Amino acid sequence: MQPTPVPSPTPSPTPKPKILTVCLLDEPDSLYLYGSDSLAAQHIWQAIYDGPLDSRTYAHQPVIFTDLPSLANGSAVVETITAQAGDHVLAVGGEVVELTPGVTVEDAGGQCVTFDGTPIPMVRMIVTFTLRPDLHWADGAPITADDSVFSFELAADPATPIDKHAILRTADYRAANARTVVWSGVPGFLDHFYYLNFYHPLPRHAWGSVSAASLLNAEGSTRRPLGWGAFVIREWVRGDHLTAARNPFYFRAAEGLPHLDEIVFRFIPDPTKLAQELLAGRCDVVTHDAAAPVLAALPNQLPVEMFTAPDSRWELLAFGISPAPGYERPDFFEDVRVRQGIAHCIDRQVLAERVLHGYLPPDHPLYAGGALTTWEYDPVAGQALLANAGWYDDDGDSVREAHNIPGIADGTPFQVVYHTTDDPLRVQAAHLVRENLAECGIQSSVETLPPEMLFASGPEGALFGRRFDLAQFSWRITPDPLCDLFLSSQIPDAGRWGKPNVAGFLDDEYDSACSAALAAFPDSAEYAAAHIEAQRIFSERLPALPLFQRQKVTLACAAVVGLVPDSTQPSELWNIEQLDLRP
């Protein structure tokens, strides 16, 4: 009798690989960390690197560290040392110099001392960064503290075309052991953002024999850089796409990450074609830098989802309070009542759904909230303030004239020029503001300039040359509030045309509050209190009127899961290891 045959097991179907397609308008020239700063490169870096830090909701989170260094946990310390002749120190003027007779520094007691050869006690910072123990490069080699030291050496090399400001203020950067990096600042330099003084690791074992100059163009560093993130570059077809596949050595693999098997970055420079590819299902994600032109090419009924986050830029209307000598026009904006009146006259709610009252948005951890003076749209109140300041219409032509205002001839009409760039959003906002101003009796003409002209250095540039009446542009919001943008010491002038206080705002109280904030460490109560006070004064005295915060829009098909755009992350792919596709 023949045995009954045992049926063969039915093979399990092979799971279909999960492949996410991200469509970009631009293609990076290079992926070398010190050879590119393009947003396209930053999108791709999210796949091949993870961290070292994330920046979300205006705060920093450690990714490859065991903890974020801080004064509170002892991984950052301020110590007193004795500075001697020949040491590199931070001079009172803010430059790093060799300590020689005649150099003035701040001693450990906070007093200014001019060096005469006698050693000077000074303070310096030391910050310790501890790496996670489970980090590996995508080729399986362990990541060590020495890889960060190698990155520092490349950054410091004269052939590497990056700003050397942080390098000059570093006295020592070394690996204390395989997982520990120690940064030491030059005497006198107390860096409030010391926890950022870590250099993104680069693979010494793979690139150590290549010079810094050669790495700017080498195939391995520019086209297939070695990383430690969730994905590793598999191919790059110039002008078409780049494919990154799952990294088997990813340090979060035990968590089941990444969820995806591959990421394909497609480069489609034509917005109309990109829109067509999105509608056809051949793009899963369109990044925020491409969204505006793509949306313009899409039909009204979108079969895709939109993810929005406030952009890290705040649009503002700067008042030319103190114009440069030679720019002859009445001092329209010297009187704070004029600036306050204009604030009431502009309907900022029409300009944007989200209105700012200070230079920080409501979701910033240091937002001053109830301490701020708010200027709601109230043309009647605005016109009353203008009239109280001496500006009212006496001849019935709907334009206010000066009356009994010191330094301004009676009858001078309130006529100003409104400068901005030719960005379509700015032009639209400028014309809305012009209509609001006209309703309050202020005549303005909008003049657009290419950005390179508006932002040109002084004395010729409109902004930095302080040669404007009203100007609309944007500043970037950062985790550390930039109150120093409006310090009186930051007014651009001869010999320092790059300073940012283009309004020419002079206010002793503001200077005092902002200076106190800049002198305090970020994790101190003094830091928060001083920044709130600076915001309060700014919102009352208005060197500039915040108009709105721009929005970043990411487009994605309905199958994409896990997109969480954030204001302070340059790329919405910051958590790429968590992205997934629904079946």
ZAKOLZA-853893 format. One line per field, with one value per residue (C-alpha): residue number from 1; residue in three letters; x, y, z. Coordinates in steps of 0.25 Angstrom, whole numbers, plus 5000, padded with zeros to 4 digits. Example, Ala and Ser with C-alpha at 12.3 -4.5 7.8 and 13.67 -1.06 7.14 Angstrom:
nr c(1, 2) $
rest c(ALA, SER) $
c1 c(5049, 5055) $
c2 c(4982, 4996) $
c3 c(5031, 5029) $
END
This chain:
nr c(1, 2, 3, 4, 5, 6, 7, 8, 9, 10, 11, 12, 13, 14, 15, 16, 17, 18, 19, 20, 21, 22, 23, 24, 25, 26, 27, 28, 29, 30, 31, 32, 33, 34, 35, 36, 37, 38, 39, 40, 41, 42, 43, 44, 45, 46, 47, 48, 49, 50, 51, 52, 53, 54, 55, 56, 57, 58, 59, 60, 61, 62, 63, 64, 65, 66, 67, 68, 69, 70, 71, 72, 73, 74, 75, 76, 77, 78, 79, 80, 81, 82, 83, 84, 85, 86, 87, 88, 89, 90, 91, 92, 93, 94, 95, 96, 97, 98, 99, 100, 101, 102, 103, 104, 105, 106, 107, 108, 109, 110, 111, 112, 113, 114, 115, 116, 117, 118, 119, 120, 121, 122, 123, 124, 125, 126, 127, 128, 129, 130, 131, 132, 133, 134, 135, 136, 137, 138, 139, 140, 141, 142, 143, 144, 145, 146, 147, 148, 149, 150, 151, 152, 153, 154, 155, 156, 157, 158, 159, 160, 161, 162, 163, 164, 165, 166, 167, 168, 169, 170, 171, 172, 173, 174, 175, 176, 177, 178, 179, 180, 181, 182, 183, 184, 185, 186, 187, 188, 189, 190, 191, 192, 193, 194, 195, 196, 197, 198, 199, 200, 201, 202, 203, 204, 205, 206, 207, 208, 209, 210, 211, 212, 213, 214, 215, 216, 217, 218, 219, 220, 221, 222, 223, 224, 225, 226, 227, 228, 229, 230, 231, 232, 233, 234, 235, 236, 237, 238, 239, 240, 241, 242, 243, 244, 245, 246, 247, 248, 249, 250, 251, 252, 253, 254, 255, 256, 257, 258, 259, 260, 261, 262, 263, 264, 265, 266, 267, 268, 269, 270, 271, 272, 273, 274, 275, 276, 277, 278, 279, 280, 281, 282, 283, 284, 285, 286, 287, 288, 289, 290, 291, 292, 293, 294, 295, 296, 297, 298, 299, 300, 301, 302, 303, 304, 305, 306, 307, 308, 309, 310, 311, 312, 313, 314, 315, 316, 317, 318, 319, 320, 321, 322, 323, 324, 325, 326, 327, 328, 329, 330, 331, 332, 333, 334, 335, 336, 337, 338, 339, 340, 341, 342, 343, 344, 345, 346, 347, 348, 349, 350, 351, 352, 353, 354, 355, 356, 357, 358, 359, 360, 361, 362, 363, 364, 365, 366, 367, 368, 369, 370, 371, 372, 373, 374, 375, 376, 377, 378, 379, 380, 381, 382, 383, 384, 385, 386, 387, 388, 389, 390, 391, 392, 393, 394, 395, 396, 397, 398, 399, 400, 401, 402, 403, 404, 405, 406, 407, 408, 409, 410, 411, 412, 413, 414, 415, 416, 417, 418, 419, 420, 421, 422, 423, 424, 425, 426, 427, 428, 429, 430, 431, 432, 433, 434, 435, 436, 437, 438, 439, 440, 441, 442, 443, 444, 445, 446, 447, 448, 449, 450, 451, 452, 453, 454, 455, 456, 457, 458, 459, 460, 461, 462, 463, 464, 465, 466, 467, 468, 469, 470, 471, 472, 473, 474, 475, 476, 477, 478, 479, 480, 481, 482, 483, 484, 485, 486, 487, 488, 489, 490, 491, 492, 493, 494, 495, 496, 497, 498, 499, 500, 501, 502, 503, 504, 505, 506, 507, 508, 509, 510, 511, 512, 513, 514, 515, 516, 517, 518, 519, 520, 521, 522, 523, 524, 525, 526, 527, 528, 529, 530, 531, 532, 533, 534, 535, 536, 537, 538, 539, 540, 541, 542, 543, 544, 545, 546, 547, 548, 549, 550, 551, 552, 553, 554, 555, 556, 557, 558, 559, 560, 561, 562, 563, 564, 565, 566, 567, 568, 569, 570, 571, 572, 573, 574, 575, 576, 577, 578, 579, 580, 581, 582, 583) $
rest c(MET, GLN, PRO, THR, PRO, VAL, PRO, SER, PRO, THR, PRO, SER, PRO, THR, PRO, LYS, PRO, LYS, ILE, LEU, THR, VAL, CYS, LEU, LEU, ASP, GLU, PRO, ASP, SER, LEU, TYR, LEU, TYR, GLY, SER, ASP, SER, LEU, ALA, ALA, GLN, HIS, ILE, TRP, GLN, ALA, ILE, TYR, ASP, GLY, PRO, LEU, ASP, SER, ARG, THR, TYR, ALA, HIS, GLN, PRO, VAL, ILE, PHE, THR, ASP, LEU, PRO, SER, LEU, ALA, ASN, GLY, SER, ALA, VAL, VAL, GLU, THR, ILE, THR, ALA, GLN, ALA, GLY, ASP, HIS, VAL, LEU, ALA, VAL, GLY, GLY, GLU, VAL, VAL, GLU, LEU, THR, PRO, GLY, VAL, THR, VAL, GLU, ASP, ALA, GLY, GLY, GLN, CYS, VAL, THR, PHE, ASP, GLY, THR, PRO, ILE, PRO, MET, VAL, ARG, MET, ILE, VAL, THR, PHE, THR, LEU, ARG, PRO, ASP, LEU, HIS, TRP, ALA, ASP, GLY, ALA, PRO, ILE, THR, ALA, ASP, ASP, SER, VAL, PHE, SER, PHE, GLU, LEU, ALA, ALA, ASP, PRO, ALA, THR, PRO, ILE, ASP, LYS, HIS, ALA, ILE, LEU, ARG, THR, ALA, ASP, TYR, ARG, ALA, ALA, ASN, ALA, ARG, THR, VAL, VAL, TRP, SER, GLY, VAL, PRO, GLY, PHE, LEU, ASP, HIS, PHE, TYR, TYR, LEU, ASN, PHE, TYR, HIS, PRO, LEU, PRO, ARG, HIS, ALA, TRP, GLY, SER, VAL, SER, ALA, ALA, SER, LEU, LEU, ASN, ALA, GLU, GLY, SER, THR, ARG, ARG, PRO, LEU, GLY, TRP, GLY, ALA, PHE, VAL, ILE, ARG, GLU, TRP, VAL, ARG, GLY, ASP, HIS, LEU, THR, ALA, ALA, ARG, ASN, PRO, PHE, TYR, PHE, ARG, ALA, ALA, GLU, GLY, LEU, PRO, HIS, LEU, ASP, GLU, ILE, VAL, PHE, ARG, PHE, ILE, PRO, ASP, PRO, THR, LYS, LEU, ALA, GLN, GLU, LEU, LEU, ALA, GLY, ARG, CYS, ASP, VAL, VAL, THR, HIS, ASP, ALA, ALA, ALA, PRO, VAL, LEU, ALA, ALA, LEU, PRO, ASN, GLN, LEU, PRO, VAL, GLU, MET, PHE, THR, ALA, PRO, ASP, SER, ARG, TRP, GLU, LEU, LEU, ALA, PHE, GLY, ILE, SER, PRO, ALA, PRO, GLY, TYR, GLU, ARG, PRO, ASP, PHE, PHE, GLU, ASP, VAL, ARG, VAL, ARG, GLN, GLY, ILE, ALA, HIS, CYS, ILE, ASP, ARG, GLN, VAL, LEU, ALA, GLU, ARG, VAL, LEU, HIS, GLY, TYR, LEU, PRO, PRO, ASP, HIS, PRO, LEU, TYR, ALA, GLY, GLY, ALA, LEU, THR, THR, TRP, GLU, TYR, ASP, PRO, VAL, ALA, GLY, GLN, ALA, LEU, LEU, ALA, ASN, ALA, GLY, TRP, TYR, ASP, ASP, ASP, GLY, ASP, SER, VAL, ARG, GLU, ALA, HIS, ASN, ILE, PRO, GLY, ILE, ALA, ASP, GLY, THR, PRO, PHE, GLN, VAL, VAL, TYR, HIS, THR, THR, ASP, ASP, PRO, LEU, ARG, VAL, GLN, ALA, ALA, HIS, LEU, VAL, ARG, GLU, ASN, LEU, ALA, GLU, CYS, GLY, ILE, GLN, SER, SER, VAL, GLU, THR, LEU, PRO, PRO, GLU, MET, LEU, PHE, ALA, SER, GLY, PRO, GLU, GLY, ALA, LEU, PHE, GLY, ARG, ARG, PHE, ASP, LEU, ALA, GLN, PHE, SER, TRP, ARG, ILE, THR, PRO, ASP, PRO, LEU, CYS, ASP, LEU, PHE, LEU, SER, SER, GLN, ILE, PRO, ASP, ALA, GLY, ARG, TRP, GLY, LYS, PRO, ASN, VAL, ALA, GLY, PHE, LEU, ASP, ASP, GLU, TYR, ASP, SER, ALA, CYS, SER, ALA, ALA, LEU, ALA, ALA, PHE, PRO, ASP, SER, ALA, GLU, TYR, ALA, ALA, ALA, HIS, ILE, GLU, ALA, GLN, ARG, ILE, PHE, SER, GLU, ARG, LEU, PRO, ALA, LEU, PRO, LEU, PHE, GLN, ARG, GLN, LYS, VAL, THR, LEU, ALA, CYS, ALA, ALA, VAL, VAL, GLY, LEU, VAL, PRO, ASP, SER, THR, GLN, PRO, SER, GLU, LEU, TRP, ASN, ILE, GLU, GLN, LEU, ASP, LEU, ARG, PRO) $
c1 c(5000, 5006, 5007, 4997, 5005, 5007, 5002, 5013, 5011, 5005, 5016, 5013, 5012, 5024, 5020, 5020, 5031, 5027, 5032, 5030, 5032, 5035, 5035, 5044, 5045, 5060, 5072, 5084, 5097, 5104, 5100, 5113, 5110, 5120, 5117, 5103, 5092, 5081, 5067, 5067, 5079, 5073, 5061, 5070, 5079, 5067, 5067, 5082, 5085, 5076, 5079, 5089, 5078, 5064, 5058, 5043, 5033, 5045, 5053, 5064, 5063, 5075, 5075, 5088, 5092, 5088, 5083, 5084, 5096, 5091, 5097, 5086, 5091, 5106, 5109, 5112, 5120, 5126, 5140, 5150, 5164, 5176, 5178, 5193, 5200, 5199, 5185, 5174, 5163, 5150, 5152, 5142, 5139, 5134, 5146, 5156, 5170, 5183, 5185, 5195, 5198, 5187, 5176, 5163, 5155, 5145, 5151, 5144, 5137, 5131, 5140, 5147, 5162, 5173, 5184, 5198, 5205, 5199, 5191, 5176, 5165, 5155, 5143, 5141, 5131, 5133, 5122, 5121, 5114, 5111, 5107, 5098, 5105, 5097, 5101, 5107, 5110, 5102, 5114, 5113, 5125, 5123, 5121, 5131, 5134, 5146, 5136, 5131, 5145, 5148, 5136, 5141, 5155, 5149, 5140, 5152, 5160, 5162, 5158, 5144, 5135, 5127, 5126, 5137, 5131, 5128, 5142, 5149, 5142, 5146, 5158, 5158, 5150, 5154, 5149, 5150, 5147, 5140, 5126, 5130, 5133, 5137, 5136, 5144, 5141, 5152, 5153, 5143, 5133, 5120, 5112, 5097, 5094, 5106, 5098, 5099, 5114, 5114, 5120, 5111, 5119, 5126, 5133, 5148, 5149, 5144, 5149, 5160, 5171, 5163, 5167, 5156, 5158, 5156, 5144, 5136, 5136, 5139, 5128, 5127, 5124, 5116, 5107, 5107, 5111, 5111, 5101, 5094, 5080, 5068, 5072, 5085, 5086, 5086, 5086, 5085, 5081, 5085, 5073, 5063, 5063, 5070, 5067, 5070, 5068, 5066, 5078, 5080, 5089, 5080, 5080, 5065, 5063, 5059, 5047, 5042, 5047, 5047, 5033, 5037, 5046, 5050, 5049, 5050, 5053, 5048, 5054, 5043, 5046, 5034, 5022, 5011, 5018, 5020, 5005, 5001, 5010, 5003, 4989, 4994, 4998, 5013, 5017, 5013, 5018, 5021, 5030, 5026, 5037, 5029, 5015, 5012, 5015, 5009, 4996, 4995, 4995, 4985, 4970, 4961, 4956, 4969, 4970, 4981, 4983, 4989, 4998, 5001, 5010, 5014, 5027, 5039, 5038, 5030, 5025, 5027, 5025, 5037, 5036, 5047, 5048, 5062, 5066, 5080, 5086, 5084, 5070, 5062, 5048, 5039, 5041, 5027, 5029, 5038, 5025, 5020, 5006, 5007, 5013, 5002, 4991, 4996, 4995, 4980, 4978, 4983, 4973, 4984, 4973, 4970, 4985, 4985, 4977, 4989, 4992, 5005, 5006, 5021, 5033, 5030, 5018, 5008, 5014, 5028, 5031, 5036, 5023, 5019, 5004, 4996, 5008, 5007, 5000, 4991, 4986, 4973, 4967, 4961, 4962, 4954, 4964, 4976, 4971, 4970, 4984, 4989, 4981, 4986, 5000, 4997, 4993, 4979, 4972, 4969, 4967, 4957, 4966, 4966, 4981, 4985, 4995, 5004, 5000, 5009, 5018, 5033, 5042, 5031, 5025, 5011, 5003, 5013, 5004, 5005, 5011, 5020, 5027, 5024, 5036, 5035, 5040, 5033, 5029, 5014, 5009, 5017, 5011, 4997, 4999, 5005, 4993, 4983, 4992, 4992, 4976, 4976, 4985, 4977, 4965, 4972, 4977, 4991, 4995, 5005, 5011, 5016, 5030, 5035, 5050, 5057, 5062, 5077, 5073, 5064, 5074, 5087, 5097, 5097, 5098, 5092, 5082, 5068, 5067, 5081, 5084, 5072, 5066, 5052, 5038, 5031, 5037, 5031, 5040, 5042, 5051, 5053, 5048, 5058, 5057, 5066, 5058, 5065, 5062, 5076, 5070, 5065, 5076, 5081, 5095, 5090, 5086, 5093, 5102, 5116, 5126, 5115, 5104, 5100, 5094, 5079, 5072, 5068, 5057, 5067, 5059, 5065, 5060, 5067, 5057, 5057, 5072, 5073, 5063, 5068, 5083, 5078, 5072, 5085, 5094, 5086, 5086, 5074, 5070, 5070, 5058, 5065, 5066, 5051, 5047, 5056, 5051, 5036, 5040, 5047, 5034, 5025, 5033, 5034, 5019, 5016, 5026, 5026, 5039, 5032, 5018, 5017, 5007, 5006, 5014, 5015, 5010, 5017, 5009, 5012, 5004, 5002, 4993, 4983, 4991, 5003, 5003, 5012, 5015, 5016, 5022, 5028, 5031, 5046, 5049, 5054, 5049, 5035, 5043, 5050, 5043, 5044, 5047, 5033, 5026, 5017, 5007, 4993, 4990) $
c2 c(5000, 5013, 5024, 5035, 5047, 5059, 5072, 5082, 5094, 5106, 5117, 5130, 5142, 5151, 5164, 5175, 5185, 5198, 5209, 5224, 5234, 5248, 5258, 5270, 5282, 5283, 5273, 5276, 5277, 5270, 5263, 5266, 5272, 5283, 5285, 5288, 5295, 5293, 5290, 5278, 5272, 5274, 5266, 5254, 5256, 5252, 5238, 5236, 5243, 5243, 5255, 5258, 5267, 5269, 5283, 5283, 5293, 5303, 5293, 5283, 5268, 5258, 5247, 5241, 5246, 5239, 5253, 5268, 5275, 5285, 5293, 5286, 5272, 5275, 5272, 5287, 5295, 5308, 5309, 5319, 5318, 5327, 5334, 5337, 5344, 5336, 5330, 5332, 5339, 5346, 5361, 5371, 5375, 5361, 5356, 5344, 5350, 5346, 5352, 5362, 5375, 5385, 5375, 5377, 5365, 5362, 5356, 5345, 5356, 5362, 5374, 5379, 5378, 5382, 5372, 5377, 5364, 5360, 5347, 5349, 5340, 5338, 5328, 5318, 5307, 5292, 5283, 5268, 5260, 5245, 5237, 5225, 5212, 5206, 5215, 5209, 5214, 5208, 5199, 5193, 5200, 5207, 5222, 5227, 5241, 5242, 5242, 5256, 5260, 5257, 5265, 5277, 5276, 5277, 5288, 5296, 5293, 5306, 5298, 5295, 5307, 5309, 5320, 5319, 5327, 5315, 5309, 5321, 5321, 5307, 5305, 5290, 5279, 5265, 5250, 5247, 5232, 5225, 5231, 5244, 5257, 5269, 5284, 5295, 5309, 5320, 5328, 5339, 5332, 5327, 5321, 5321, 5311, 5302, 5289, 5292, 5291, 5277, 5274, 5264, 5251, 5248, 5234, 5235, 5220, 5223, 5237, 5239, 5238, 5248, 5263, 5273, 5280, 5267, 5263, 5275, 5267, 5253, 5243, 5236, 5249, 5256, 5245, 5234, 5239, 5229, 5231, 5224, 5227, 5219, 5218, 5217, 5222, 5211, 5219, 5233, 5235, 5250, 5258, 5247, 5241, 5236, 5223, 5220, 5206, 5201, 5202, 5188, 5195, 5206, 5207, 5207, 5195, 5187, 5196, 5192, 5204, 5209, 5205, 5207, 5198, 5209, 5224, 5229, 5244, 5249, 5262, 5269, 5283, 5287, 5290, 5286, 5273, 5270, 5273, 5263, 5253, 5255, 5254, 5241, 5235, 5235, 5244, 5241, 5254, 5267, 5275, 5289, 5297, 5291, 5292, 5307, 5305, 5291, 5296, 5307, 5296, 5287, 5287, 5293, 5279, 5273, 5258, 5259, 5263, 5276, 5277, 5291, 5296, 5311, 5314, 5319, 5333, 5344, 5355, 5369, 5383, 5391, 5406, 5415, 5422, 5427, 5429, 5430, 5444, 5448, 5441, 5454, 5452, 5456, 5448, 5441, 5430, 5436, 5438, 5424, 5429, 5429, 5414, 5410, 5417, 5410, 5397, 5399, 5403, 5390, 5378, 5367, 5357, 5359, 5357, 5344, 5335, 5335, 5349, 5352, 5362, 5361, 5355, 5341, 5332, 5327, 5313, 5318, 5314, 5328, 5335, 5346, 5344, 5353, 5363, 5367, 5380, 5375, 5384, 5379, 5385, 5398, 5409, 5419, 5417, 5418, 5431, 5437, 5433, 5439, 5452, 5453, 5452, 5464, 5457, 5461, 5464, 5479, 5481, 5470, 5462, 5450, 5451, 5455, 5467, 5471, 5481, 5487, 5475, 5479, 5477, 5475, 5487, 5489, 5484, 5473, 5462, 5448, 5441, 5430, 5419, 5404, 5395, 5380, 5369, 5364, 5351, 5350, 5348, 5360, 5368, 5364, 5367, 5381, 5385, 5381, 5389, 5401, 5401, 5400, 5412, 5420, 5418, 5424, 5436, 5431, 5431, 5420, 5415, 5401, 5399, 5385, 5382, 5369, 5363, 5366, 5380, 5382, 5374, 5380, 5385, 5400, 5411, 5408, 5397, 5402, 5394, 5393, 5407, 5412, 5418, 5415, 5419, 5406, 5392, 5378, 5366, 5355, 5350, 5336, 5331, 5322, 5315, 5326, 5339, 5349, 5361, 5367, 5370, 5383, 5387, 5401, 5395, 5388, 5400, 5399, 5411, 5414, 5403, 5393, 5393, 5378, 5381, 5377, 5388, 5395, 5402, 5410, 5407, 5414, 5410, 5409, 5400, 5391, 5390, 5387, 5376, 5370, 5371, 5364, 5353, 5351, 5351, 5340, 5325, 5319, 5309, 5320, 5328, 5341, 5337, 5335, 5348, 5357, 5352, 5354, 5368, 5371, 5365, 5374, 5387, 5383, 5381, 5394, 5403, 5395, 5397, 5388, 5383, 5367, 5364, 5349, 5336, 5329, 5315, 5302, 5293, 5279, 5271, 5256, 5245, 5239, 5226, 5233, 5232, 5239, 5253, 5263, 5276, 5285, 5300, 5298, 5286, 5291, 5278, 5271, 5258, 5259, 5247, 5239, 5226, 5227, 5229, 5218, 5215, 5209, 5196) $
c3 c(5000, 4996, 5007, 5006, 5000, 5010, 5003, 5002, 5010, 5003, 5002, 5009, 5000, 5000, 5006, 4996, 4999, 5005, 4996, 4999, 4987, 4991, 4980, 4980, 4971, 4973, 4972, 4982, 4975, 4987, 5000, 5007, 5020, 5018, 5003, 5003, 5010, 5000, 5006, 4996, 5003, 5016, 5012, 5008, 5020, 5029, 5022, 5024, 5037, 5050, 5059, 5065, 5071, 5067, 5068, 5071, 5076, 5078, 5087, 5085, 5087, 5088, 5077, 5078, 5092, 5105, 5110, 5105, 5112, 5123, 5135, 5143, 5141, 5142, 5127, 5125, 5135, 5136, 5143, 5146, 5139, 5139, 5125, 5122, 5111, 5098, 5101, 5092, 5099, 5096, 5096, 5101, 5087, 5084, 5076, 5079, 5080, 5086, 5100, 5099, 5106, 5103, 5101, 5109, 5115, 5125, 5137, 5146, 5154, 5142, 5142, 5129, 5131, 5121, 5121, 5125, 5126, 5139, 5138, 5139, 5145, 5134, 5132, 5122, 5119, 5117, 5111, 5111, 5101, 5103, 5091, 5092, 5092, 5080, 5069, 5056, 5042, 5031, 5028, 5042, 5048, 5061, 5063, 5073, 5079, 5070, 5058, 5063, 5065, 5051, 5047, 5055, 5049, 5035, 5039, 5044, 5032, 5023, 5011, 5016, 5012, 5025, 5035, 5046, 5057, 5066, 5062, 5067, 5080, 5082, 5091, 5090, 5084, 5088, 5090, 5105, 5102, 5091, 5094, 5101, 5094, 5102, 5096, 5103, 5100, 5100, 5113, 5113, 5104, 5111, 5100, 5104, 5094, 5098, 5096, 5081, 5081, 5076, 5062, 5054, 5053, 5039, 5037, 5039, 5036, 5022, 5019, 5028, 5017, 5008, 5010, 5013, 5000, 4993, 5001, 4995, 4981, 4985, 4980, 4994, 5001, 4991, 4985, 4995, 5008, 5020, 5031, 5042, 5040, 5036, 5021, 5013, 4999, 4988, 4975, 4970, 4956, 4953, 4948, 4951, 4965, 4977, 4984, 4999, 5005, 5019, 5027, 5035, 5045, 5049, 5064, 5065, 5057, 5070, 5071, 5057, 5050, 5040, 5035, 5021, 5012, 5002, 5000, 4986, 4984, 4970, 4965, 4956, 4954, 4946, 4956, 4946, 4943, 4958, 4960, 4950, 4956, 4969, 4963, 4956, 4969, 4965, 4977, 4991, 4997, 4992, 5001, 5006, 4998, 4985, 4990, 4986, 4971, 4971, 4978, 4967, 4957, 4963, 4962, 4973, 4978, 4983, 4984, 4994, 5008, 5013, 5025, 5030, 5041, 5044, 5037, 5045, 5038, 5043, 5033, 5039, 5035, 5039, 5042, 5038, 5051, 5050, 5035, 5031, 5029, 5014, 5013, 5014, 5018, 5031, 5043, 5042, 5051, 5063, 5071, 5077, 5075, 5060, 5060, 5070, 5062, 5049, 5057, 5060, 5045, 5039, 5038, 5041, 5042, 5028, 5025, 5032, 5041, 5051, 5056, 5064, 5075, 5077, 5071, 5076, 5072, 5083, 5083, 5086, 5101, 5104, 5098, 5107, 5106, 5115, 5117, 5102, 5097, 5086, 5075, 5070, 5057, 5061, 5051, 5060, 5071, 5061, 5055, 5069, 5072, 5059, 5062, 5076, 5070, 5061, 5048, 5043, 5030, 5030, 5015, 5012, 5002, 5011, 5014, 5027, 5029, 5040, 5050, 5061, 5060, 5064, 5053, 5042, 5034, 5036, 5024, 5021, 5016, 5022, 5009, 5010, 5001, 5005, 5001, 4999, 4990, 4978, 4985, 4981, 4996, 5000, 4989, 4992, 5007, 5003, 4995, 5006, 5016, 5006, 5006, 5021, 5022, 5012, 5020, 5032, 5024, 5021, 5006, 5002, 4989, 4988, 4982, 4980, 4979, 4976, 4989, 4986, 4985, 4997, 5006, 5000, 5009, 5013, 5010, 4997, 5001, 5005, 5018, 5023, 5018, 5026, 5014, 5015, 5021, 5022, 5019, 5019, 5020, 5029, 5041, 5045, 5058, 5066, 5079, 5085, 5083, 5075, 5083, 5079, 5065, 5071, 5081, 5079, 5078, 5065, 5057, 5043, 5041, 5035, 5037, 5042, 5031, 5033, 5047, 5048, 5055, 5041, 5048, 5056, 5069, 5081, 5095, 5108, 5115, 5103, 5102, 5117, 5117, 5104, 5109, 5122, 5114, 5106, 5118, 5125, 5122, 5115, 5126, 5137, 5142, 5139, 5124, 5123, 5131, 5123, 5110, 5114, 5118, 5105, 5097, 5106, 5102, 5088, 5087, 5093, 5086, 5072, 5065, 5055, 5054, 5053, 5042, 5041, 5042, 5028, 5027, 5022, 5014, 5011, 5001, 5003, 4997, 5007, 5009, 5016, 5031, 5041, 5035, 5046, 5040, 5051, 5051, 5055, 5047, 5033, 5027, 5030, 5028, 5041, 5046, 5033, 5041, 5046, 5033, 5028, 5016, 5019, 5011) $
END
